Amino acid sequence: MVVCGDDGLAHRLAAELRGVYREQVVLVVPPSRLTPPQPMAGRARAASAALFGRMVTAVNRGTGGSDDTLVPDERLMEAAEPTEAVLADAGVDRAAALALVYDDDETNIRAALTARRLNPRLRLVLRLYNRRLGQHIEELLDQAAELAGGSAAGRGGHGADIATTVLSDADTTAPALVATALVGTSKVVDAEGLLLRAVERRPPRPGEVADPGLCTLALLSATSNDPAGAEGSEDSGDGPQMLPDAEAVAAATGRGTVVLEQVSYSGPPLPARRTGVMPFASLFSARLRWSLAGLVAAVVALAVALIVVTDDHPLHAIYITLLDLFAINEPAIGAPTGQQILQLLSGLVGLLLLPVLLAAVLEALGTFRTASALRKPPRGLSGHVVLLGLGKIGTRVLTRLREQDIPVVCVEADPEARGMAVARRLRVPVVVGDVTQEGVLESAKIHRADALLALTSIDTTNLEAVLYARSVRPDLRAVLRLYDDDFAKAVYRTLRTAHPAALTRSRSVSHLAAPAFAGAMMGRQILGAIPVERRVLLFAAVVVDGHPQLEGRTVAEAFRPGAWRVLALDTAARGDHTGTEPPGSGLVWDLPHTYVLQTGDRVVLAATRRGLAELLGRRTRSTR
């Protein structure tokens, strides 16, 4: 396996392939970048390191350190860019898979085209933020592999092998970050249009019967509800129990669970979704609408009075009234006194109509001018999510939140940030300002919010925002995006100790994204990943052909506690089993335990990282 990148995702992915899948890895990084770069100012990072240095040492004592550490046996190469010579030196022509996870889309595309020419049989995994471009690149590279005789079906592997996979770390991590905006402590996975959530439930009280949901995915560690306890890590022996069987669930008294159930939103009611056509009422203010209504009532009253005085036809009376109103009628000289008075009153109403019409025109023009501008948070807004940062991750999270009709208020310091256009299109309120400045979070109505998502690219900014929000709302649900996983664990444990009644999660993007990238390199389609304490549970689509652990077995027999569990059958995929298509709408989630998995079936399963590696059948290689 060859991994090329310039940030922490490359290092985490290399460690994932080496430590979980036992693969031989060649890591290509820029010169003097053998340690992951820090996406923040040097002074800010130094300050945070000084603040939490002792704490990180304390909380990690006895745990063996982070599993992000590169093993000595891995081959490291320094190269400014992944040129053809660099890729050849890394052994791309002999490699089984290549991951290009540079932060720049153009660099990844250029290197992918070069690698496909060097090795048409190479499995490619690209990190691209532009999803539409990624689809075209995926089709182009697959077509090039097929024309060169190196299609996925001819590589000697299972039909589920994927020639080219385009992933985005933003799309991969967004569901886990969005989860805290839902009711309860939930983790969300999107199985191709069917949005599910894994709900973290507290231990049932004596006499209560816990709802099992669709199935139990994990038993939380015994210390998960203890503020002084430590979340179980991937290598710790006292961590959560993943994919337990029925006996383990029944015997687990006093432990929380993570169960799978269909997602639902039960927050405050939201207004109807606006269409592309602007409502007429939004053009004018309430005061102006009342003024227009009063003038219409005056015109009707004058027309009725004219009918009474002159005994004229109603339509002709209204016509004469409008002529008088706009001062284009002849003076009523010689007419009855009542008609003359009505003409004078109509002229007076016409004078009042002119400024009202002018105000309506100006207000409508102003409404059209500001339609594309950023909205401000409504005065009475409450029960919303405050989202800090509209970069790559923040933009994807914003889109996910609005797809679920969750009210959001964004805070962004850069008016030209990537997600500003998305916020305008979705008509989401945005506060432009530095979140570390006084009054910015108050403008976002933080005191009435349900959750805070701190997703800027600066660790100390996220930490400062959460600490300030805690001082305003001690029970506020908060999620921090932190670069370093050790730093994230230290912050999480400290905040949990200081605020045991509040929900706090600190997540490393590379920690959440690496399992999906690693699974794609192994030739499996990863639908999503959810964090369970310090571990990760994967949802994958697998064709049962060639897997003796699945093929010809019942659903109950195919279940391997602690490794994998079949969740659903994709009935819409029958007859086309290349493995490159996502599961369709024919997902059957209530499979009977006696159903026999047949050749050609494609299933959606939940698996641990090591369980998926064992299922792939590539762990026979001894550790170097």
Stockholm file with secondary structure:
# STOCKHOLM 1.0

chainA/1-624         MVVCGDDGLAHRLAAELRGVYREQVVLVVPPSRLTPPQPMAGRARAASAALFGRMVTAVNRGTGGSDDTLVPDERLMEAAEPTEAVLADAGVDRAAALALVYDDDETNIRAALTARRLNPRLRLVLRLYNRRLGQHIEELLDQAAELAGGSAAGRGGHGADIATTVLSDADTTAPALVATALVGTSKVVDAEGLLLRAVERRPPRPGEVADPGLCTLALLSATSNDPAGAEGSEDSGDGPQMLPDAEAVAAATGRGTVVLEQVSYSGPPLPARRTGVMPFASLFSARLRWSLAGLVAAVVALAVALIVVTDDHPLHAIYITLLDLFAINEPAIGAPTGQQILQLLSGLVGLLLLPVLLAAVLEALGTFRTASALRKPPRGLSGHVVLLGLGKIGTRVLTRLREQDIPVVCVEADPEARGMAVARRLRVPVVVGDVTQEGVLESAKIHRADALLALTSIDTTNLEAVLYARSVRPDLRAVLRLYDDDFAKAVYRTLRTAHPAALTRSRSVSHLAAPAFAGAMMGRQILGAIPVERRVLLFAAVVVDGHPQLEGRTVAEAFRPGAWRVLALDTAARGDHTGTEPPGSGLVWDLPHTYVLQTGDRVVLAATRRGLAELLGRRTRSTR
#=GR chainA/1-624 SS CEEEESSHHHHHHHHHHHHTSCCCCEEEECTTCSSCCCSSCHHHHHHHHHHHHHHHHHHHTTTTSCTTSCCTTSEEEECSSCCHHHHHHTTTTTCSEEEEECSCHHHHHHHHHHHHHHCTTCEEEEECSCHHHHHHHHHHHHHHHHHTTCCGGGSSSCTTCCSEEEECHHHHHHHHHHGGGSSSEEEEEEETTEEEEEEEECCCCTTCCCCCCSEEEEECCTTTTCTTSCCCCTTCTTSCEESCCHHHHHHCTTCCEEEEEECCCCSSCCCCCCCSSCCGGGGSCHHHHHHHHHHHHHHHHHHHHHHHHHCCCHHHHHHHHHHHHTTCSCCCTTSCHHHHHHHHHHHHHHHHHHHHHHHHHHHHHHHHHHTTSCBCCCTTCCSCEEEECCSHHHHHHHHHHHHTTCCEEEEESCTTCTTHHHHHHHTCBEEESCTTSTTHHHHTTGGGCSEEEECCSCHHHHHHHHHHHHHHCTTCEEEEECSCHHHHHHHHHHHHHHCTTSCEEEECHHHHHHHHHHHHHTTCEEEEEEEETTEEEEEEEEECTTCTTTTTCBHHHHCBTTTEEEEEEEGGGTTCCCSCSCCCSCEECCCCTTCBCCTTCEEEEEEEHHHHHHHHTCTTSCCC
#=GC SS_cons         CEEEESSHHHHHHHHHHHHTSCCCCEEEECTTCSSCCCSSCHHHHHHHHHHHHHHHHHHHTTTTSCTTSCCTTSEEEECSSCCHHHHHHTTTTTCSEEEEECSCHHHHHHHHHHHHHHCTTCEEEEECSCHHHHHHHHHHHHHHHHHTTCCGGGSSSCTTCCSEEEECHHHHHHHHHHGGGSSSEEEEEEETTEEEEEEEECCCCTTCCCCCCSEEEEECCTTTTCTTSCCCCTTCTTSCEESCCHHHHHHCTTCCEEEEEECCCCSSCCCCCCCSSCCGGGGSCHHHHHHHHHHHHHHHHHHHHHHHHHCCCHHHHHHHHHHHHTTCSCCCTTSCHHHHHHHHHHHHHHHHHHHHHHHHHHHHHHHHHHTTSCBCCCTTCCSCEEEECCSHHHHHHHHHHHHTTCCEEEEESCTTCTTHHHHHHHTCBEEESCTTSTTHHHHTTGGGCSEEEECCSCHHHHHHHHHHHHHHCTTCEEEEECSCHHHHHHHHHHHHHHCTTSCEEEECHHHHHHHHHHHHHTTCEEEEEEEETTEEEEEEEEECTTCTTTTTCBHHHHCBTTTEEEEEEEGGGTTCCCSCSCCCSCEECCCCTTCBCCTTCEEEEEEEHHHHHHHHTCTTSCCC
//
